[in-house]
Amino acid sequence: MRLTIACADYDRTRPVIDGRVKIEGCNAHVLCLDHEEMFVRALTSAEFDASELSFGRFALNVASGTTPYIGLPVLLSRAFRHSAIYIRNDRGIATPSDLRGRTLGVRDYSNTASLVARGIIEDEYSVRASEIRWVVGDVDHPERDQIRLPPIAEGFDVSIAAKGRLLSDMLACGELDGLIDFQPPRCYLEHHRVTRLFPDHERDERAYFARTRIFPIMHVLVLRRDLAERDPALAMNLYRAFDEARRIAMRDLWSPGALKISLPWTSEEYRRTVDLMGADFWSYGVSANRDAIACIPRYIRSQGLAARALALEELFEASTLST
């Protein structure tokens, strides 16, 4: 079978991209694309047989019954998101509890980084998304001709920024109290009044993991449902190949004799991570990640984006549920 796969070029996908790891029964054609382009093409035209996809957007489409894809527990992107919350330091915001009643910007109310950041605030500090006003817009430069909001339940205050206004500028001039973005906005680098809500975010992220054992999931691999139904072995063949690629990448992190990654203290950071998270800290599969997987369906419900929490069986192809 010729299979077109879209994914980003990570250390954990490169062995599939360069052909060191083969997918059984497949002649794989792998496209390495920018995340947004890849997601738009997958979500609008489903042109890829398999694709990396935002976990939050995928779960929302499953909830609405609008996706031709089924998920695989290949967790291609993971990240703690304490670092993604930026605030003005002249508004009396010292703790997450101080966000109640504030106005925060967000690039997309339904993207996974935003879901996870808001979910952590609710889980850890009891601040609900409904207690904050949300403004959706482009952050540092115009990206979209038109911004649309997803269907959102009553009780949530979510609006779109005025045309031509950028969230970074709005935070810098004081129109916003804060901003959630997966990368530092321009105003954070340029404006002394903009800081992180969690200044020592690594400390807080490590403490969060120590309490919860959750390493948040950002992106998963998805497969066209019609292909999964036509070839019952395909989903597991894909899972096994990407899991083997991940194992190769993990082995390469620990190479103190001759570093394979161009950072001088890679081995020391690897050791610190293993001490906290265990040797298989970037695991794939359902059993080792059940709690982290369950967060996203719960967040899309608690944040007004779905009427119910999805079951695990709705998200992942049946043969992969035992992984």
Secondary structure, DSSP 8 states (H G I E B T S, - for coil): -EEEEEE---TTTHHHHTTSS--TT-EEEEEE--HHHHHHHHHHH--SSEEEEEHHHHHHHHHHT--SEEEEEEEEEE---GGGEEEETTS---SGGGGTT-EEEES-TTSHHHHHHHHHHHHHH---GGGSEEEE--SSS---S--------TT-EEEE--TT--HHHHHHTTS-SEEE-SS--HHHHH-TTEEESSTTHHHHHHHHHHHH----EEEEEEEEHHHHHH-TTHHHHHHHHHHHHHHHHHHHH--TTS-SSS-TTHHHHHHHHHHHH-TTTT--SSGGGHHHHHHHHHHHHHTTS-SS---HHHHB-GGGTT-
